[in-house]
C-alpha cells in the first residue's frame, strides 16, 4: 500500500516496501523492552533453577558419601559371613530339610504325650517311694514303730 497515494505525489518505486520495513522495525523496537523484560525474567528463573539444582547435587553428594562410608563399614563383616552362609545354603538345599516339619509334628503328636505320662509316673513313684521309705525306717531294727503308723 502506498502511503502517498491520493496526496497527488508520484509513486516512487520501492518506497512502500521501505516504509513497510521501517514500520515493522519500529514495531519490533517498540516490543524490545517487553522482550528484554521477558528474557530477564527467564534468566532469573534459570538462575534460581540452577541454584536449586546445585543444592540438590550437593545434598546428593553428601548422601552418596554417607552411603559409601556405610558400605565400607559393612563390607568386611558381610564378606566374613559368606562362607557360613554358603554352608547354610548347602544344608538347606538338602532334601532331608523338607522332612523337618513332618518330623516335628510326629514328635509333638507321639513323644510329648509319652514324656508327660512318664513325668506323672515318676511323680507317683516318688510319692510311693517316700511312703515305703518312711515305713521301712519305722520298722528298722532298733526303731519302735506303732502299728497305726503302718496305714498307707
Wavefront OBJ file of the C-alpha trace (Angstrom):
o trace
v 0.000 0.000 0.000
v 1.372 3.363 -0.955
v 1.010 5.904 1.866
v 1.353 8.821 -0.533
v -1.438 7.683 -2.811
v -4.165 10.218 -3.004
v -1.845 13.056 -1.959
v -1.002 13.841 -5.533
v 2.564 12.718 -5.248
v 4.025 10.464 -7.861
v 4.663 6.935 -6.826
v 8.307 6.141 -6.035
v 9.203 2.524 -6.773
v 10.169 0.594 -3.610
v 9.119 3.340 -1.241
v 6.103 1.414 0.013
v 8.295 -1.569 0.714
v 10.849 0.611 2.505
v 8.130 2.201 4.623
v 6.706 -1.236 5.450
v 10.172 -2.361 6.513
v 10.649 0.755 8.650
v 7.217 0.287 10.230
v 7.999 -3.393 11.041
v 11.346 -2.344 12.512
v 9.669 0.366 14.589
v 7.126 -2.131 15.916
v 9.906 -4.587 16.727
v 11.822 -1.824 18.545
v 8.654 -0.903 20.433
v 8.326 -4.526 21.617
v 12.014 -4.761 22.530
v 11.609 -3.565 26.165
v 8.887 -6.182 26.760
v 11.030 -8.861 25.097
v 14.023 -7.858 27.228
v 11.859 -7.959 30.357
v 10.648 -11.451 29.438
v 14.236 -12.527 28.724
v 15.400 -11.050 32.030
v 12.645 -12.913 33.856
v 13.583 -16.178 32.123
v 17.252 -15.663 33.074
v 16.270 -15.095 36.723
v 14.211 -18.312 36.696
v 17.163 -20.146 35.151
v 19.457 -18.808 37.890
v 17.001 -19.945 40.572
v 16.661 -23.381 38.964
v 20.455 -23.640 38.736
v 20.768 -22.733 42.429
v 18.210 -25.417 43.397
v 19.969 -27.950 41.164
v 23.314 -27.093 42.787
v 21.847 -27.559 46.273
v 20.281 -30.855 45.204
v 23.562 -32.088 43.754
v 25.407 -31.080 46.929
v 22.855 -32.924 49.069
v 23.026 -35.988 46.835
v 26.810 -35.933 47.066
v 26.672 -35.825 50.889
v 24.201 -38.724 50.870
v 26.429 -40.691 48.495
v 29.439 -40.103 50.766
v 27.484 -41.307 53.811
v 26.306 -44.397 51.932
v 29.851 -45.098 50.797
v 31.014 -44.934 54.427
v 28.263 -47.337 55.492
v 29.101 -49.748 52.695
v 32.778 -49.685 53.642
v 31.844 -50.315 57.280
v 29.569 -53.262 56.428
v 31.634 -54.762 53.634
v 34.122 -56.686 55.804
v 31.549 -58.263 58.184
v 29.348 -59.270 55.243
v 32.306 -60.827 53.458
v 33.160 -62.715 56.663
v 29.622 -64.148 56.707
v 29.898 -65.520 53.190
v 31.442 -68.950 53.971
v 28.900 -69.625 56.719
v 26.017 -68.551 54.518
v 27.250 -70.837 51.754
v 27.367 -73.760 54.222
v 23.868 -72.960 55.460
v 22.706 -72.787 51.858
v 24.088 -76.256 51.141
v 22.390 -77.628 54.276
v 19.075 -76.026 53.366
v 19.323 -77.472 49.865
v 19.473 -80.998 51.359
v 16.197 -82.885 50.700
v 16.160 -84.041 54.357
v 15.296 -80.467 55.380
v 11.936 -80.865 53.647
v 11.019 -83.620 56.150
v 11.707 -81.483 59.261
v 8.132 -80.142 59.660
v 6.648 -83.665 59.456
v 9.252 -84.978 61.912
v 8.493 -82.200 64.399
v 4.763 -82.849 64.049
v 5.322 -86.567 64.742
v 7.406 -85.748 67.826
v 4.718 -83.424 69.110
v 1.950 -85.940 68.453
v 3.676 -89.132 69.661
v 6.565 -88.381 72.010
v 5.282 -85.427 74.013
v 2.284 -87.337 75.433
v 4.689 -90.176 76.330
v 7.028 -87.776 78.135
v 4.055 -86.333 80.010
v 2.921 -89.820 81.112
v 6.481 -90.656 82.242
v 6.628 -87.496 84.344
v 3.337 -88.367 86.002
v 4.543 -91.934 86.691
v 7.800 -90.606 88.134
v 5.882 -88.268 90.405
v 3.677 -91.140 91.626
v 6.729 -93.332 92.201
v 8.287 -90.538 94.213
v 5.200 -90.415 96.410
v 5.060 -94.184 96.842
v 8.806 -94.381 97.412
v 8.618 -91.751 100.125
v 5.809 -93.668 101.835
v 7.667 -97.008 101.630
v 10.867 -95.418 102.891
v 9.010 -93.984 105.864
v 7.504 -97.394 106.699
v 10.859 -99.127 106.389
v 12.509 -96.639 108.695
v 9.893 -97.099 111.323
v 10.289 -100.877 111.206
v 14.037 -100.899 111.107
v 15.789 -102.805 113.912
v 16.062 -100.662 116.973
v 13.168 -98.480 115.880
v 9.954 -98.970 117.675
v 7.161 -98.170 115.368
v 3.484 -98.158 116.278
v 1.119 -100.367 114.263
v -1.194 -97.433 113.485
v 1.712 -95.727 111.627
v 1.670 -98.532 109.032
v -1.539 -97.411 107.404
v -0.949 -96.159 103.854
l 1 2 3 4 5 6 7 8 9 10 11 12 13 14 15 16 17 18 19 20 21 22 23 24 25 26 27 28 29 30 31 32 33 34 35 36 37 38 39 40 41 42 43 44 45 46 47 48 49 50 51 52 53 54 55 56 57 58 59 60 61 62 63 64 65 66 67 68 69 70 71 72 73 74 75 76 77 78 79 80 81 82 83 84 85 86 87 88 89 90 91 92 93 94 95 96 97 98 99 100 101 102 103 104 105 106 107 108 109 110 111 112 113 114 115 116 117 118 119 120 121 122 123 124 125 126 127 128 129 130 131 132 133 134 135 136 137 138 139 140 141 142 143 144 145 146 147 148 149 150 151 152
